[in-house]
């Protein structure tokens, strides 16, 4: 009986530790995604380089035209166009993070404002990997929508 109590106590303590580690990793991924939004808003190329792999890809699915148009570019391409006279504000409406063995995905419905005016909404899907104990965005795909924004919230 004494052994059973010890085994149960150890099992519960490992499970609690595992949940705490998972919460910390979700918080770390969430922080990187939020820093991406901050880099966009501030047009901060240094911050963008810290959170995203410049070799990573960005895919856009523009649903505001028919047929929908798809485009691919790299994060390094974005560095050239990030700084402009326009103001960008991308606001996440929610974030669902999944993590497995050094890989993470964040599903983020968003609303985008250009110079303070509503431009579009959509969903960002970030893929991150953990390199040298830091999460880095390696892939971003997102939709551009003008309709259906309320359903994303």
Secondary structure, DSSP 8 states (H G I E B T S, - for coil): -HHHHHHHHHHHHHHHHHHHHHHHHHHHHHHHHHHHHHHHHHT-HHHHHHHEEEEEEEEEEETTSSS-EEEEEEHHHHHHHH--SS-EEEEES--EEEEETTEEEEEEEEEEEETTEEEEEEEEEEEEEEETTEEEEEEEEEEEBSS-HHHH-
